[in-house]
């Protein structure tokens, strides 16, 4: 919501007390409404089953606002503006909006907001809704192998039979990264390099391919690829080295203390003279 500045009266004119009071009241109300809106917590928007939705599948979007809300609004970005998708009157702190069957026209960037009394909150963080299954599945392979030792390099190769220029890599259902795809024999291929793998890289991977000019229309997912990291994890070596360094440091400290004590005890002795106890000297004086 934008606020317009109130222009001062033309020079040389006198403002009546009533007009001055109305002007002051308008400014005070405007500042109060802006302060109220700025104090509303920002809403959040999420897709119940993730932002990737196969074509034809129902999608549930959840907008979380604040207790005492009066109305929720769901909108979709459209050029420099937005398209109102729906609104719900509710005093709950969360409402849901449903898309009965995912289509290409439902893809895009969504946001939500809510109001308490007359004050609208700011927009939520944008949520990009992607339709999958628009194209056939790519294939995902590992080079040199899907079973690797800690510290070894591995490259995951996502190959599509179509001339797509972009690929997305997912691990255990979460997006890892995206990469450009290059023309390849009978299609295109994107390479995802993992240098010096460790146990955290193990898991189930899938990839998608798409055209960058249609960023919300993806292929079906590839078959899963299981990456196995064999042998001790890289961090085990790190912990072992840290323990060994700590023990070595402790030994050096103890040796330093012992040398300091020895030096302190010999500080008053004549050079080359044996160290004798006070008790021994007393017995010698009595003979």
Secondary structure, 3 states (H helix, E strand, C coil): CCCCCCCCCCCCCCCCHHHHHHHHHHHHHHHHHHHHHHCCCCCEEEECCCCEEECCCCEEEEEECCCCCCEEEEEEEECCEEEEEEEEECCCCEEEEEECCCCHHHCEEEEEEEEECCEECCCCCCEEEEEEEEECCCEEEEECCCEEECCCCEEEEEEECCCCCEEEEEECCEEEEEEECEEECCEEEEEEEECCCCHHHCEEEEEEEECHHHCCEEECCCCCEEEEEECCCHHHHHHHHHHHHHHHHHHHHHHHHHHHHHHHHCCCCCCCCCCCCHHHHHHHHCC
